[in-house]
Amino acid sequence: MVNHAVQYLYLSAKPFNRPDCFTHLFDLFMMLQKTQMALLLLVVSKGILQAQEHNPRYIKELQVEPNTQATPTISRTIVPHMPLKIFPPNLPKTFTLFGEKVPLEIWDVRERFDRELLVNTYMQGSTSYIIKLMGRWMPIIEERLKAHGVPDDFKYLCIAESALQNQTSKAGAVGFWQFMPGTASSFGLHMDHEVDERYHPEKSTDAACRYLKQAYDKFGNWTAAAASYNCGMGGYNGALTAQGESSFYDLLLPEETMRYIFRIAALKFIVENPQRSGFHFEEDDVYHLFKLRRETIQFGVGSLIAFAKSKGTNYNTLKMLNPWLRDKTLSNSKGRTYTILLPAAP
């Protein structure tokens, strides 16, 4: 029985030049041979391989290099025939960020850019997830940046801050733009036990734009404004004064800030040149924003669970679309105007 099964598995895998499939199927068979599941495995194994044979995308991504030979072996280990090849990313000869030149002719500037490009290129899982999330959130962020006259490249600052996830840092910074409570209040965001607009994609982007424009007016360039977003306007201005410099690229700043600008630059390069950086995504691979409708309210809501059901949705969806709602109620004692996102009617 076992010998016949092994021969069958081998013959199933051989036409497709897939010894790895054969080995995995064989291992599974050996574990299941004393059960009825082994018979099921024999039936489906060839079907799996045939399905892969007819998948154009699968074939395209698994091309075998010329002059390589895949030799099937009955073993619990696969002998590697092609060692993993790692290539450093090719840096561009020129590069701009926020519409301003990055002086790559300066050796340490080029090396700092190279470091962040290496790190973010080979954090494939994290960077791939960012690219997927951009399909959902960038239309909202790009529209608000444009409305405020802030360079479009600042969307990459948002990514560097939070990876487009509504997370809270150890220091207490919150949301896509990672606002601390004091800074959030200074730039017009409302916070209480029921509402925290730092989690609001549009309003937090508006607040970030107000900060960046104020920093630009103070320092005269967008790169400095971006650096101050990390170390504060006071911290950045103090470094300028103490060191007698005028350019970010000539300053010695805290390590986090020194890497910050180059992480933003690296993210821009990867997203705008994904295949050059090894990321191959099709339109259907990225996430998209749902079709939505907006409902404006100026009254209190005793139960957001009941409110969601009355609007044809559920509490989970309501919270996903409106993460700034932090409780199960919205008392709205001061009669504020809130716009709530809801799924569009089918």
SULNORPE-V423051 format. One record per backbone hydrogen bond with DSSP energy under -0.5 kcal/mol. CO is the residue of the C=O (numbers start at 0). NH is the residue of the N-H. Records with the same first field share a line. If there is no record, write none. Layout:
CO=NH + NH
//
This chain:
0=4
1=5
2=6
3=7
4=8
5=9
6=10
7=11
8=12
9=13
10=14
12=15 + 17
13=16
17=21
18=22
19=23
20=24
21=25
22=26
23=27
24=28
25=29
26=30
27=31
28=32
31=34 + 37
34=37
35=38 + 39
36=40
37=41
38=42
39=43
40=44
41=45
42=46
43=47
44=48
45=49
46=50
47=51
48=52
49=53
51=54
53=55
54=58
55=59
56=60
57=61
58=61
59=62
64=67
68=70
69=71
72=74
76=78
77=79
83=85
88=90
94=101
96=99
99=96
100=102
101=103
102=105
104=106
105=109
106=110
107=111
108=112
109=113
110=114
111=115
112=116
113=117
114=118
115=119
116=120
117=121
121=123
122=126
123=127
124=128
125=129
126=130
127=131
128=132
129=133
130=134
131=134 + 286
132=135 + 136
133=137
134=288
136=140
137=141
138=142
139=143
140=144
141=145
142=146
143=147
144=148 + 149
145=148
150=153
151=154
152=155 + 156
153=157
154=158
155=159
156=160
157=161 + 163
158=162
161=164
164=166
166=174
168=171
172=168
173=178
174=177
178=173
179=183
180=184
181=185
182=186
183=188
184=187
189=196
193=325 + 326
194=191
195=198
196=199
198=200
199=203
200=204
201=205
202=206
203=207
204=208
205=209
206=210
207=211
208=212
209=213
210=214
211=215
212=216
213=217
214=218
215=219
220=224
221=225
222=226
223=227
224=228
225=229
226=229 + 230
227=231
231=235
232=236
233=237
234=238
235=239
236=240
237=241
238=242
239=243 + 244
246=249
247=250
250=252
253=257
254=258
255=259
256=260
257=261
258=262
259=263
260=264
261=265
262=266
263=267
264=268
265=269
266=270
267=271
268=272
270=273
272=276
273=278
274=277
277=279
278=280
281=284 + 285
282=285
290=343
292=341
294=339
296=337
300=329
302=306
303=307
304=308
305=309
306=310
307=310 + 312
308=311
313=317
314=318
315=319
316=320
317=321
321=324
323=195 + 325
327=303
329=300
331=334
335=337
337=296 + 339
339=294
341=292
//
